[in-house]
Amino acid sequence: MSHSPGLLVTLIGFALVIGPLVFLHEMGHYLAGRMFGVKIDAFSIGFGRELFGWTDRRGTRWKFSVLPLGGYVKFAGDLNAASTPDPAWLELPAEERARTLQGRPVWQRAIVVAAGPITNFVVAVVILAAFAMAYGVDRTPSIVGGVSPGSTAAAIGLQTGDRITAIDGRTINTFEDVYEYAVLRPGYPVVIEYDHAGSRIRRATVLGTAVQTDSFGNTFKKGLLGIAPTTPVPHRVGLFEAPVVGIEMTGRILRSTVEGLGQILSGRRSTDELGGPLRIAKVSGEQFSLGWPVLIYFIAGVSINLGFINLLPVPLLDGGHLFFYAIEAIRRRPVAPNVQEWAFRGGLAAILALMVMVTFNDLGAFGLWKALTGLIG
């Protein structure tokens, strides 16, 4: 039987996830800008009309705005919250022009823009490193501890004691490596390499598919090989090893994110799996209801996704600005203002279209379309 954490828990969970991540992302931009002497006009949590705020002694307006779905830092020389260059910055006196973002060397601008997503990755590394220290990590080897009858593993002759060494050419060391690769590929053709009694065997097969439903009624389709691990091998993580483990875990989650997005773009996974703010709010409430450790681990995952999305080369996103800076560095002159203007308009249109699609998906995840179908029927 599924249950909902309730509207209040959902709203609190969403605020606890998005609020700190947006603040830290924008703080990355802010601190990098300050480091290079760029004047900062505004630091906003949320978009649209200001609800309340204050102005500090440096002239920066710190504010909370009506739409709490993100935030921005507006530097001197920016036309708007998306950091579109303002052509008027060229008309400023030399001293003021030097304090605009556009007046800084391209490498400094690139660091300021990249600082936001980098901060998101650093947040994830810190959280995951702390979890590794608190709970340890699983180092169970990729040795088959059992085979499910009728499974994919049984079909290719895997037996207890065999060691899986590679899947589709990717090196496999631990049982977690096997799980992470298989779970994202339900029904996929794969090539399994394994050692059996000293012989290396290579078999092509198709992963099984399982559909699971959690306690909140969410359904998940995942790939299965049909093997069980040997006795778990926990590994305690010390203070000096923790950052390395945190980076490794962040890299694994990021790789899964990129692979999942690639599957959606290639048509192997449904676009229904793309979610937006409403779904993040829903899942945030669910994770919050399961306890603080679960919520904090979820925050790490969202932080990684936020950093990755912002690095995509789409105008209006940080990655779009970095793309223009890369062109400027190669050409030794900025991209023409009219080209940037049309690119930003195109980026805005693309983002708005994506928001419409993910909102449609999110409402489906809340059961709205099924409810309307039932009413009509």
Secondary structure as GFF3:
##gff-version 3
##sequence-region A 1 377
A	DSSP	alpha_helix	7	35	.	.	.	ID=ss1
A	DSSP	beta_strand	40	55	.	.	.	ID=ss2
A	DSSP	beta_strand	61	75	.	.	.	ID=ss3
A	DSSP	three_ten_helix	87	91	.	.	.	ID=ss4
A	DSSP	alpha_helix	94	98	.	.	.	ID=ss5
A	DSSP	alpha_helix	106	135	.	.	.	ID=ss6
A	DSSP	beta_strand	137	138	.	.	.	ID=ss7
A	DSSP	beta_strand	146	147	.	.	.	ID=ss8
A	DSSP	alpha_helix	152	155	.	.	.	ID=ss9
A	DSSP	beta_strand	163	167	.	.	.	ID=ss10
A	DSSP	beta_strand	170	171	.	.	.	ID=ss11
A	DSSP	alpha_helix	175	183	.	.	.	ID=ss12
A	DSSP	beta_strand	189	196	.	.	.	ID=ss13
A	DSSP	beta_strand	199	206	.	.	.	ID=ss14
A	DSSP	beta_strand	208	213	.	.	.	ID=ss15
A	DSSP	beta_strand	219	224	.	.	.	ID=ss16
A	DSSP	beta_strand	227	228	.	.	.	ID=ss17
A	DSSP	beta_strand	234	235	.	.	.	ID=ss18
A	DSSP	alpha_helix	242	265	.	.	.	ID=ss19
A	DSSP	three_ten_helix	271	273	.	.	.	ID=ss20
A	DSSP	alpha_helix	277	289	.	.	.	ID=ss21
A	DSSP	alpha_helix	292	310	.	.	.	ID=ss22
A	DSSP	alpha_helix	318	331	.	.	.	ID=ss23
A	DSSP	alpha_helix	337	365	.	.	.	ID=ss24
A	DSSP	alpha_helix	368	376	.	.	.	ID=ss25
###
